[in-house]
Amino acid sequence: KKHVLHDINFHVDKGEVVTLLGPSGSGKSTLIRCLNGLEEYRQGTITFEGKQINTTEKNWQQIRQKIGMVFQSYDLFPNLTVMDNILLGPTKVQKQDKFAAKKEGLELLERVGLEDYANAYPRQLSGGQKQRVAIVRALALHPDFM
């Protein structure tokens, strides 16, 4: 019921890096959740890849396939290894070949310095390591927008 976001306008070009800064409670996460259809908004429009988003659930599912998101709590599955967490989306949702997805997963883990942790469980990782695994998991889906 609280009006958090008001008169927000911005454009992000491909390859551009944009940072949202502000105090706790200022709406940064709410804005990102709106952009991914995880939070409803009452007014305005969101345009993605030159097209105005139709806010039906089916449309959001298609758009989410193109948007990579890392949650603040990382949301790694504690019962799965690092590699299994990474492979879940590419193999189950996108139906990628498991061998190819695993090869890419290992390459991405190497890029973030965690190649030795592929068989570890989230409880065995530090907070920063969990965050890097969550980033790898998002990148493994080949998002157009992260």
N, C-alpha and C positions, 0 to 999 in steps of 0.2 A: 504493500500500500504506500510505501515511501517512494517519492519521486527521486530516483537516483540519477538517471541519465536524462539530460536535456540538451537539445540542440547540438548533437554530436554529428560532425561531418568530417570524413577523411577519405583519402584514396591511397591505396598501396599498390605500387607497380611491382611487376614480377622481379624478383631478386632483391627488392628493397627490404631493409630491416627497419622496423618501427618498434619503438619501446613505449609502453604505457607506464608513466610514473605518477605517483600520487599517494596520499596517506591511506592508511587502512580505512575501509568503508567508503572510499570515494567512487567506487563503481568499476574499477578495472576488471575484476573477474566477472562482474555482471555483464559488462560490455562484451567480453570474449565469449561468455556463455550465450548471449543473444546472437552473436555472429555465427554460432555453431548450432543454433536451434535448441539449445538446452535450457534456455530461459525465454519465456514469452515476452514480447514487447507489445505495447498497445498502439503506438503510433509510429509513423515513419516507414522507411523502406530500407532494405539491404540489397545491394547489387553485387553480384559475384560473377566474375568473368564476363562483364558487360550485360548481364541479364538480371532483372529484378527477381528476387527470390519469392516464389510462391510458397507460403508457409504451411503447406500440407505435410503430414508426417512422411508420406512417400517421397516427396521432394527433398525434405531434410535428409532422409536416408541416403539419397543420391549425392547430395552436397557434402555430407559428412565423409563420404568416400574420398573426397578431394581435399579435405581439411585435416591436418594433423594437429592434435591437441595433447598437451601434457598437463594433467591435473595437478593442483597444488599438493595433493596427498599421494601422487604418483599412481595409485590404484593398481599396483602390481598384485597378481594373484599369489598369495603366500604359499600355496600348495604346489606351485609350478616352479621349475628352475628358471633361471634368467633366459635361457634359450627358448624354453617352452612359452614363456611370456611373450617373447618377441615373435615367435612363429604363429601364435594363435590367430591374429588378424589376417596375415598374408595367406595362410593355408586354409583356414575355416571360412573366412568372409570373402576373400578375393580369389580363393581356389588356386593359389599359386602352387607350383611344384615344390614339395617339401625340401628336396635336395637343394634346389636353386635358392629357395628362401633361407635355408640354413647357411648356405655359403655366404649369401649377402649379409645375414645376421652376424656372422663371425667377422666379416669385413667391417661392418658398422661398429661392432664391439671393439675391434682393434683401433678404429679411429678415435674412440673415446677412452682408450686405455684400459678396457675391461675384458680383453680377450680371454684372460685366465679365469674369468668368473662365469663362463657360459653354463656350467653345471651347478653353480651355487644357487641357493634359495634366497629370496629377498631378506629373510631374517639374518642372513650372514653378511649383509651389505650395510655400509654406512648410508646415511641420508643422501649424501652427494652421489654415491654410487647408484643408489636407487633412482635418483633423478636422471642420471645419464642413461640408465637402462630404459626408463620411460621415454626418453628422447629417442633412443634407438628404436624402440617399439613403434613410435609414431613415424619415424623416417622409413621404417621397413614397409610401410603402406604406400610409399611414393606419393605423398600428398602434393597437391599443387600449391597449397597455402599452409603454412605452419604457424 
